[in-house]
Amino acid sequence: MLAKGGTSMKSRAFGLLLSVVFALGCANTSTNPANSNAARSYSGTASVGDFLSITLDPAARTFSYTNLSNGDTGVNIAYLVNADGTYTLQDPQGNLVAAYEVPSFGLLVQAAKAGPNHNTPALITAVAKGSSISTTSWANQSFNYMQFRTSSGGMEIGSVIMDAQGNVHNDSYWPYGASSGQASFHTGTFSASTFTPDPSGAFMTMPNGNGGFDYVFGTPNGVFAVDTSNGAIIGLKKAASKTFDPATAGTYKAIYYQKIGASTGVGNVETGTPSMGNATIVVGSNAQITVQDSQGNTIVQTTLTPVADAAYLYGAGELGDPCFGLFTFRVTTGNSQQDVFVTFVDHAVLFSSFTRMLPAAQGNTYDYLYGVGLK
């Protein structure tokens, strides 16, 4: 499928601040979940590798879900709508914890007991359920993607390009590879002939090589997603140019996953301290991103650079595609390097961060953070 998968006090503090201060943004009344009472259905992928079908009933204020990957289900889970528009879920099984929704567009959920062992915290990213997903749903389209997982360095970014038949070519950058002395850039292809549309029309399946299936879903007009045993792949349609689009500016409410002091050992088992939380990202029309705490204090402020202008990613030919619409910034200190990536579509933003110790050496610990925001 798409590719695989120690920090200075300053960089680690930045990551910890994100986990604490990405709090609550300004509610957009035009997309406030309380304004619509029609039941809504979503397909979702968890960063630990679970594919879910979710139905939200705002009139009854309940969630119901089926996890097609590990067999878990939940019916009529009550939720509370908080003052800021987020949801607090009252799951008797203690699995689904919190959520945020832009009705009929996207849904973000914190899960506490995901994965094959039903015990792993994970971020669930869901989009409005389709009814006619097929091999040509994204024909002749291209996407910037991020892969979110809970192992192998946590994240990866890249480009996915489909031809007229829906065949896929991808280029990717895997920061963990650079931190551990492995290859950090990858390319790959796979055929649309491996996709099998589900009778429901909501998704397609493809063999994952381990006796199971990956799930392909999304929206024909902007989101391409694959749920794999190695985490969630989320693609957002590329922009027409590398230039930042002011239309994507605004305040995004986000849910994120973070792991501090991570290390990969035998059998690709990753240790570290995971956590999840809410986030607020304020994006200005000048491509400036501001992180604020709950009192409105500015903690981090920086301007995004197009990946196409980042010589260490694209100018030297590492990525085969300029990834128009994907942005980055890099912070380097004497003993650490942090790469942050951001991409947008319509009401959504994907973000990810990887921090590694310098000089690079196998066995170094690392930190990462990733999430999705909606406005």
Disulfide bonds with the S-S distance in Angstrom:
none
